[in-house]
Amino acid sequence: MKDDRKQIIVRMSPTLLEKLGKLAEREYRSINGEIEYLVARAVSGEKGGSYDEAFFESVHAFIWDGEERELLPMLSTDQVRLCDLKKYEAEKKPVIENTKSFLLGLPAQNVLLYGDRGTGKSSTIHALINEYKSEGLRLIEVKKRDIMTLPRLMNAIAYAGKAYKFIIFIDDLTFVEGQDNYGELKAVLEGSALHLGNVLIYATTNRRHLIKESARDRANDMHESDLREEQMSLSDRFGIVVTFINPDKKEFFEILKALLSDRGVYLPDDVLSLEAERFCLEKGGRSPRGAKQLAGILESKIRLGGKI
């Protein structure tokens, strides 16, 4: 296909050229490609690809498309509320208090939610947005593959003013040793995001160590020491770390009973306990997610006139 683009001569200082080269490298573009991208954004009137307050008025959750460098509104989101997340009050409390501080302009921290699958880590973050969206809280979900473009995202929301506060949400955060993008995340957590005053990063992970290591790595004492330093360096940049663990038998039963009560479904404790144990054995474990699934199954059976 014929390339109709015209060539032009661009003069710039060595310092500017060096900075442009670093930006292009970070964005996986050639210098020419980066110049074309920036010029196209500028002449389109998008303030260099940024978004103003009006863009965030009617939608409260977005996905950051790192490849196209744009925010995509989530037209369908999880409607979970904090009251829907049974138990785990001690785990939710510091996250809620930190978010309230953030909204009030008080000192607030980046948050890492660590623990077992299905314990409500991601749901807690979605519930926060649903709870405080009327107060200007907005969610931007960033995929792990797009972490390298976080500086571009920071620039994109810089024009949003003081009307909105943004939680950048990274779900299932883990890195393979040797990947460069955890360095980019470290830099953002260190302060390049916080200078805006309206951005925090909340992340979830199922792993104690955010950076995976191989058996060969573990066999090398020096490498293991360096890797441990990297892991601690990254984790330490989250001011709040909250651990979620799966419930025991009694807690699972209480969660299940509370969920059914919200749905207007009541069963004798002995019947419900038997159903809970049967379900957990089939699933191979207990979790709040499993309790929610079982609550739905039991409600459907009862509404359809079936016997439990």
N, C-alpha and C positions, 0 to 999 in steps of 0.2 A: 504494500500500500504506500502511495506517495506521501511523503512528509511535507506538508505545506508551511511548516513553521519557518519563520524568518530568523536569520542570524543577526545579532547586534553585538557591538562592542560595549562592554561594561567596565568602567574604571572604578576601582575602589582601593582603599588603603590596605597594606599588608595585614594590619591587625583585623580589619573587618573581614578580609578574605579568610583569615585563619579561623575566625569565629563562625563564618558561614560554612566553612569546610567541616568543622566539628558538628554543627547542627545538621548538615546534610548526611554525615556519617551516622549520626544517631537516628535519623529518620529513614535510613536505608535508601537515600537518593544520591544522585550525582550533584555536583555543585550547580550545574546548569538546571537540573530538575528542581532543585530547591529554590533557585531564583524564580523559575517559572511558576512554581507553586505559590510562593509568597506574593508575587506580582498579581497572579490571578485572584487571590483572596483580597488583595488590596483594592483592585479596580471593581470588584463585585460589591464593594461596600460592606463587607462582613467584618470590618475592624480586625483584619488579619486572621479571620476564622473564629472570632470570639462571639459570645452570646450576651445579650443585654438582659435586663431584669424581666422584660415582657415575655421572653422565651420560656421562663420557668414559672409563669403565673398559673397556668391551668393544668400542668402535668407535674407530678411530684417525684417520678422515678425515671431514670434514663439508663441507657447502655452506651458506653463509650466505644465507638468503632475506631480502633487504633489505626487500621489500614487506611480508612477514608478520612480520618481525623475529624469525625463529627459525632455529635450527640444524637442518639436515636430515642425518642420517647417510648416508654413502656406503656402500651395501651391496655395491657392486662397485667395486673400485679397481684401478689399474695395479699389478701385482705385480713390476715391474721392480726389480732390485737394482743396487747400485753396480758390482758385478762384471760386470753385463750391458752396461754402457756402456763400450765399447772405446775406447782412446786417450783423448784429452782429459784426461789425468792432471793437467796443469798447470792446467787450467780448473777441474777438480773439487776440487783440493786446498784452495784458500782457502775454498770453500763448506763442505766437510766440516769443516775445522778450526774455522771460525766456529760451525758447528752444535754441535760438541763443546764448545766454550767456553760456548755458550748453555746446554747441558744441565748443565754443571758449575757454573753460576752465575757464570762469569767474564764480563768485558766482551765483548759481542758486537754485531755491526752488522746493520743492514738491508742486504739484498743485491739488486742488480739484475743479472740475467743478460741480456746483450745479444748479438745476432748473427743469423746466417742461420737460416732456417726448417729444421727437421728435424735440428738439430745436437745435440739432447738437453738443451735448457735445462729444459723442463718435466719431462722424465724424470728429470733429476738431482734435482729437488726431491721428486718422488714416491719416488725411490729412497732419499732421506734418511729419509723417514717410515718406509718399510719396514725400513730398517736400524736405526733407533733408537726404534721405537714401544714396545719393551719397556722403554725407559728413560724413558718418559713423554712422548715427542714426539708431538704431534698436529697435523694439518693442517686448516686452515679455508680453503676456496676462496671468494674474493669476486669476483663479476663486476664489471666496470667500472661498470656502471649502479648498483651498490650501494655505491660508494665513499662516497657522501654519508651512508650509515648506519653508517660505521665507528665513530663514537663510541658508538652504541647497541650494537654488537657488543662493544666494550671493556667496557661495563657488564655485558653478558650473561655474560662469562667471568670477571668479577672474583671470583666466589665459587668458582672452581675450585681455589683454594688453591695450594700449592706442589708438589702432586703431579704437575702436568702443565706442559709448556712448549708454547706454540702458535706455529706458523708460519702467518701469514696470507698466503695465496698469491694473487697477482693475475696472471693469465696474459694475455699479449699487451697490455701496458700502453701505450696511446697516448691522447692527448687531442686533440680539435679545438680550435683556438684560440678562446677565448671561452667555453668550458665552465667552470663554476664548481667542478666536483668535484675538479679537481686542486689547488685551494686547500685543500680538506678533507683530501686525502691529504698535502699538505705539512705541515699542522698536526699530523696524526697522526704523521708521520715525525719531526717536530720534538721530540716527547716525550710527547704525551698518551697514546700507547700504551705507551711504555716505562716509565711510572711504575708499571705493574703488575708489572714485573720478569719476567714470563713470556710476553711477546709480542714477536715480530719479524715484519717484513714482508719476504717474498721475492717479487720480481716478475720477469717476463720481458718482453722486448720485441724486436721485429725492426727497430726504428727507432733511429737514432743520436739523433734529437731526439724526445723524448717528446711534444712538443706540435707538431702539424701546423700549417704555415702555408700561406697561399694566395699566388698570384702577386702579388696586390695588396699583401699584407703585405710581401713581399720588395722591392717597388718603393718602399716607404716606409721610408727609412733610420731615422727615429726609432722607428717601430713595430717595425722589425726588431731594433733595439737593445734595446727593452723586452722583446720576445719572447725574445731570446737570454738576457736576464737571468732571465726566468721559467723557461726550460729549464734553465739552470745551477742556479738556486735549487732546483728540484725534484730534479734528478739528484744534486746535492751532498748531499742528505739521505740518500742510500744510501751507507753507509760503505764498502761493497765493491761494485765494478762489475767483472764478469767478461765477457770477449768470447769468443763461440763463432763460429768460422768454418768453412765447409765444407772437407772434406778434399781434398787433391790426389789424383791418380791412384794413387800409391803408397800413401797412407794409406787410401784407400777400399778398395783390395785387401786391406790388412792387417786392416782392420775386418771385412770380409766373411769372410776366412779364419778369423779368431778366432771369429766368430759361428757359422760352420759347424762349427768344432771343438767348440764347446760342445754342438752338436746331434749330435755323433758322425758328421758328414758330411765326407768328404775327397775332394777332386778334384785332379787334376794341375794345377800352377800355370798351365800354358799354356791349359788348358781353362777354368779359372776366370777367368783374365785376359780371355779372349775373351768369356765370358758377362758379365763385369762391364762391359766396354766397350760391348757391344751394349745392355745395360740402361741404362747412363748416357746413351747417345746418344738412346735412346727417351724417357727421362725429362727430358732437357735439362739434366742436371747431376748432381753427386755430393753425397750427404749420408749421415750415419749412418742416418737413417730409411730412405733408399733401400737401403742395405746390408742392413738388417734385412728389408726387403720381399723383396729378391732372395734372401737366405738362406732365407726361408720358401718361396719359389717353387722353389728348387733342391732343398730337402729333400723337398718334396711330390713332385716329379718322381721323385726317386730312390726314395723309399718306395713309390711306386706302380709301380715297375719300369720307369719311362721312361728314355730315353737322353738324356744331356746332350751 
